[in-house]
């Protein structure tokens, strides 16, 4: 059962406790500061269903809802964080890793309307087949490395036109194919124009 689907009856089905959540260092990410945990425990450790509320050393606020095993998040879970000013939120759902970030398949969405569905590695978009959507109807589906478009991908624009190409560290370096209304370009050759000339 995933945390965001729990009822209070499910969460409270076994003995639950309020306890301190100890600071957690996360290699390459802001440390999670001391916070509070509400959930199931075993031998003094978070174990079973539970929620954590804490901040990071950069003053972001974090709420984790997941299943725990011996103090570490396991299986599917969700976390929501807000920025320092508290004005912007991001929500992530999927397979949690020991560093308290998504690792595996998951989703991300934020207050501004951006979303991502695909693979994660240490909390960042990673792998083939992921899709990032911007709020105004633009999307990218393809390869990601460390949270950036990297490799082959397809951009789809709000008007329905597409651009297939290659990206390197979020910068498009090659256009392989372009489709616009009444126009199809493949490797620099306008196919419709070529057909009109024949």
C-alpha positions as a printed NumPy array, in Angstrom:
array([[  0.   ,   0.   ,   0.   ],
       [  1.426,   3.403,  -0.978],
       [  1.556,   6.175,   1.617],
       [ -0.622,   8.671,  -0.212],
       [ -3.381,   6.052,  -0.414],
       [ -3.442,   5.299,   3.302],
       [ -6.372,   6.054,   5.497],
       [ -5.725,   6.926,   9.139],
       [ -7.186,   3.53 ,  10.032],
       [ -4.568,   1.787,   7.86 ],
       [ -1.717,   3.846,   9.251],
       [ -2.921,   3.281,  12.804],
       [ -3.674,  -0.446,  12.28 ],
       [ -0.439,  -1.235,  14.1  ],
       [  1.108,   0.686,  16.941],
       [  2.426,   4.039,  15.732],
       [  4.677,   6.555,  17.426],
       [  5.722,  10.181,  17.184],
       [  9.494,  10.335,  17.352],
       [ 12.438,  12.469,  16.293],
       [ 13.775,  12.029,  12.783],
       [ 17.572,  12.291,  13.011],
       [ 19.685,  14.3  ,  10.57 ],
       [ 20.664,  12.386,   7.404],
       [ 23.667,  13.3  ,   5.239],
       [ 23.014,  12.719,   1.512],
       [ 26.06 ,  12.541,  -0.738],
       [ 25.718,  15.338,  -3.307],
       [ 22.397,  16.613,  -1.941],
       [ 21.465,  18.955,   0.914],
       [ 21.393,  17.108,   4.242],
       [ 18.016,  16.342,   5.787],
       [ 17.903,  18.115,   9.148],
       [ 16.28 ,  16.842,  12.321],
       [ 12.503,  16.549,  12.001],
       [  9.567,  14.451,  13.163],
       [  8.388,  10.959,  12.246],
       [  4.885,   9.576,  12.707],
       [  4.446,   5.917,  11.925],
       [  5.217,   2.332,  12.702],
       [  8.423,   1.378,  14.543],
       [ 10.38 ,  -1.79 ,  15.265],
       [ 13.273,  -1.985,  17.72 ],
       [ 13.502,   1.819,  17.841],
       [ 13.709,   2.233,  14.038],
       [ 11.194,   3.431,  11.444],
       [  9.681,   0.197,  10.161],
       [  6.403,  -0.12 ,   8.243],
       [  4.174,   2.732,   7.138],
       [  5.16 ,   6.23 ,   8.201],
       [  5.674,   9.911,   7.393],
       [  8.601,  12.278,   8.01 ],
       [  8.569,  16.071,   8.056],
       [ 11.938,  17.859,   8.05 ],
       [ 13.972,  20.619,   6.409],
       [ 17.277,  20.581,   4.568],
       [ 20.343,  22.679,   5.332],
       [ 19.291,  24.972,   2.452],
       [ 15.981,  25.633,   4.283],
       [ 13.699,  23.656,   1.963],
       [ 10.777,  21.818,   3.589],
       [ 10.31 ,  18.063,   2.963],
       [  7.459,  15.624,   3.613],
       [  8.088,  11.912,   3.011],
       [  5.29 ,   9.336,   2.899],
       [  6.567,   5.81 ,   2.394],
       [  7.179,   2.357,   3.712],
       [ 10.262,   1.991,   5.887],
       [ 12.526,  -0.92 ,   6.716],
       [ 15.018,  -0.563,   9.556],
       [ 14.973,   3.25 ,   9.223],
       [ 15.398,   3.461,   5.432],
       [ 12.658,   4.19 ,   2.839],
       [ 11.835,   1.147,   0.689],
       [  9.499,   0.319,  -2.183],
       [  7.22 ,   3.009,  -3.523],
       [  6.758,   6.283,  -1.74 ],
       [  6.261,   9.968,  -2.237],
       [  7.988,  13.129,  -1.16 ],
       [  7.016,  16.739,  -1.56 ],
       [  9.384,  19.632,  -1.04 ],
       [  9.079,  23.397,  -1.141],
       [ 11.802,  25.925,  -1.876],
       [ 13.468,  28.177,   0.69 ],
       [ 10.847,  30.878,   0.29 ],
       [  8.093,  28.279,   0.633],
       [  6.492,  29.572,  -2.548],
       [  7.197,  26.687,  -4.954],
       [  6.494,  22.989,  -4.432],
       [  7.677,  19.815,  -6.196],
       [  6.155,  16.375,  -5.683],
       [  7.894,  13.095,  -6.551],
       [  6.361,   9.607,  -6.45 ],
       [  7.98 ,   6.256,  -7.149],
       [ 10.662,   3.865,  -6.005],
       [ 12.619,   5.348,  -3.116],
       [ 16.346,   4.816,  -2.589],
       [ 18.418,   4.781,   0.593],
       [ 19.49 ,   8.414,   0.018],
       [ 15.821,   9.534,   0.351],
       [ 15.469,  10.268,  -3.381],
       [ 13.754,   8.42 ,  -6.239],
       [ 15.745,   5.637,  -7.863],
       [ 13.834,   3.625, -10.451],
       [ 10.561,   4.472, -12.163],
       [  8.61 ,   7.486, -10.942],
       [  6.935,  10.805, -11.607],
       [  7.553,  14.462, -10.789],
       [  5.224,  17.434, -10.966],
       [  5.509,  20.975,  -9.689],
       [  3.428,  24.005,  -8.875],
       [  4.204,  25.676, -12.207],
       [  2.743,  22.782, -14.241],
       [  5.94 ,  20.992, -15.266],
       [  5.89 ,  17.184, -15.081],
       [  8.106,  14.188, -15.766],
       [  7.384,  10.482, -16.03 ],
       [ 10.163,   7.961, -16.431],
       [ 13.303,   6.641, -14.789],
       [ 15.191,   8.332, -11.971],
       [ 18.648,   7.827, -10.53 ],
       [ 19.411,   9.491,  -7.191],
       [ 16.456,  11.855,  -7.613],
       [ 17.347,  12.99 , -11.141],
       [ 15.808,  12.09 , -14.511],
       [ 17.92 ,   9.299, -15.97 ],
       [ 17.574,   6.723, -18.728],
       [ 15.659,   6.191, -21.958],
       [ 12.   ,   6.837, -22.636],
       [ 11.331,   9.51 , -20.031],
       [  8.934,  12.328, -20.885],
       [  9.174,  15.896, -19.593],
       [  6.213,  18.241, -20.15 ],
       [  6.205,  22.036, -19.895],
       [  2.986,  23.845, -18.916],
       [  2.322,  25.397, -22.358],
       [  2.012,  22.148, -24.326],
       [  5.667,  21.453, -25.165],
       [  7.178,  18.059, -24.355],
       [ 10.435,  16.134, -24.738],
       [ 10.522,  12.345, -24.848],
       [ 13.85 ,  10.585, -24.991],
       [ 17.088,  10.068, -23.14 ],
       [ 18.143,  11.81 , -19.927],
       [ 21.386,  11.803, -17.95 ],
       [ 21.689,  13.455, -14.529],
       [ 18.473,  15.45 , -14.954],
       [ 19.287,  16.8  , -18.431],
       [ 18.227,  15.937, -21.976],
       [ 21.152,  13.902, -23.28 ],
       [ 21.112,  11.557, -26.285],
       [ 18.287,  11.004, -28.764],
       [ 14.914,  12.607, -28.203],
       [ 11.771,  14.079, -29.696],
       [ 10.467,  17.58 , -28.945],
       [  6.768,  18.106, -29.57 ],
       [  5.525,  21.688, -29.708],
       [  2.094,  23.106, -28.843],
       [  1.146,  23.425, -32.527],
       [  1.804,  19.703, -33.099],
       [  5.113,  20.137, -34.926],
       [  7.964,  17.861, -33.845],
       [ 11.722,  17.893, -33.913],
       [ 13.721,  14.689, -33.526],
       [ 17.337,  15.201, -32.656],
       [ 20.307,  14.707, -30.43 ],
       [ 21.003,  16.552, -27.174],
       [ 24.159,  16.992, -25.126],
       [ 23.786,  18.281, -21.548],
       [ 20.381,  19.91 , -22.282],
       [ 21.584,  21.56 , -25.539],
       [ 20.29 ,  20.328, -28.885],
       [ 23.36 ,  19.591, -31.031],
       [ 21.735,  17.918, -34.053],
       [ 18.346,  17.936, -35.783],
       [ 17.642,  14.585, -37.456],
       [ 14.031,  15.098, -38.47 ],
       [ 11.56 ,  17.966, -38.376],
       [  7.8  ,  17.85 , -38.997],
       [  5.78 ,  21.026, -39.336],
       [  2.397,  21.694, -40.921],
       [  2.736,  20.684, -44.603],
       [  6.486,  20.294, -44.221],
       [  8.689,  17.279, -43.454],
       [ 12.459,  17.649, -43.216],
       [ 14.73 ,  14.618, -42.812],
       [ 18.465,  15.181, -42.254],
       [ 18.226,  18.629, -43.82 ],
       [ 16.192,  17.557, -46.894],
       [ 12.684,  19.039, -47.26 ],
       [ 10.808,  15.948, -48.476],
       [  7.622,  17.846, -49.472],
       [  9.647,  20.312, -51.559],
       [ 11.52 ,  17.433, -53.187],
       [  8.205,  15.725, -54.111],
       [  6.78 ,  18.965, -55.561],
       [  9.772,  19.24 , -57.926],
       [  9.228,  15.75 , -59.364]])
